[in-house]
Amino acid sequence: MKYFMQKTYLALLLALLISTLCSAQKKVIFEQMRCFSMQGPSMQYLQNPENQQQIAHQIYQTLLNEQNLVLLDSTKVPVTLIDESELLNKLIAKGIHPDTELLHLYIDCIETSPTSFFNQNAKLVNDSDLIRRSVSVLQLNYHILNYRNKIVAENKLSVSMAINNAPAIGIPYTKLAVDNKYLTLSTTSAGFTETIRKSIPFLFNAVNSSSLIEVKVPPAFIYNNFISKESYRTGRILIPVFQKSTWNYVLPDGEQTIRYAEKKAYPVSLINKAETDNPYKNMLNQSNEFKNKSASDYFVFKNDIRDVLNNRNYQTNLVASITTYDLGGPTISAINKNINVLLREKDTMAVFSLNQEPSFKDSAVLWFHQVYNGIDSSSLFTIQIDTFPYPFYTSMRITGFFHKQPFSIRMKGPDLEWKEIILNGTPAIWIWGATRPERVLIKDVSLSADVINELFMIAFSLQSVSVDAVVEIPVKKKR
């Protein structure tokens, strides 16, 4: 009997204690989340009910754990998209509740470019690598007001978003000219929501001294009609790593290391009769369009390349004309003749032409109002912008013979950053990267490492055609 009375007493005491603690918890109403982006339409992600529910639940759990506060509604976020000028408006609790114990929560979510943020907040970071990695910065501020509109709690946090290296490929949603504005989406809907979720515990933790954190996010890509689900499912995605002039990536054949040397060029004289051993002179002279040109009109641009781990030496040789105008710098034009080559030691691996105005047209289309993660169409998010299907035409085309088989490379984009390699009429490799292969989708997984490496060399051979190439003057041979 005594034991039973003790258990009953302890149970009543515990119930009283819980009741006392619960009554001590103050309640919070989420009044407004003011959102503004200097980058693009990313704040539209927060208008999605599913994203709001994830964020609201995180705020509920964090307020309860960190400040013993109870959020009244943990299912949605009262998002308001505002102009930059509205951030200066004074916070005033809306619709004063008769319960004077009720608190009012406000959050500001402001997205800025890394350049703008770090230039104004240089004291926050001494890590240059963090600045280099940053693609966007979120500035989060919260204020909790009482019924007298007095701030009883507040804090701020800056969140630098950096792109992760997860396998994905497409056309990045970066600096797109839409409706006379440049728009950038640094991450996907899921990535943006997860960034805020991970930041909330830091923002509401009163003893946490962090004012700047970094969060890795998946990149956002523009939805298109030329990369199919099947390509993602059956292909192989590479994310190469770069160090100075060296490319590293892993293929089933093993690790690959490709190293580039200094870009060089040497002139081809079409009028110097003494120069008889230059093969490019003979090729150019065979065509009427190149006759009667001055000695400085043509150059051969070459780049020595080494396949380090396979102990092989390559060289690309591209012929281009250079025209210098009185007003302005030189104009370099590639030659649309099969006189450009890829050499392996002394063997010719490819012969090709460079067509800067291809008549070839394709049906590729980009949809700027649709964003996805570059691998799964179920991640698609539709944003509200005035736009239309954008034709993604080929603006440079390489054609010729690779290992004596026909091949072509279609290059698209303002900096030729999207490259499609076709072997024997069948798409084999897709590449994103203007000056190096930053993301690669190998559609034909049967290709050997040698073939892939050599196709990369051709796809980026245009980088040797540059005004900063070191010009070499041929030394006359003694007879």
Buried (B, 14 or more C-beta within 10 A) or exposed (E): EEEEEEEEEEEEEEEEEEEEEEEEBBEBBBBBBBBBBBBBBBBBBBBBEEBBBBBBBBBBBBBBEBBEBBBEEBEEBBBBBBEEEEEEEEBEBEEEBEEEEBBBBBBBBBBBBBEEBBEEBEEBBEEEEBBEBBBBBBBBBBBBBBBEEEEEBEBEBBBBBBBBEBBBBBBBBBEBEBEEEEBBBBBBBBBBBBBBBBBBBBBBBEEBEEBBBBBBBBBBBBBBEBBEEEBBEEBBBBBBEBEEEBBBBEBEBEEBBBBBEEBBBBBBBBEEEEBEEBEBBEBBBEEEEBEEBEEEBBBBBBBBBBBBBBEBEBBBBBBBBBEEEEEEEEEBEBBBBBBBBBBBEEEEBBBBBBBEEBEEEEEBBBBBBBBBBBBEEEBBBEBEBEBEEBEBBBBBBBBBBBEEEEBBBBBBBEEBBBBBBBBEEEBBBBBBBBEBBBBBBBBBEEBEBBBBBBBBBBBBBBBBBEEEBEEEEEEEEEE
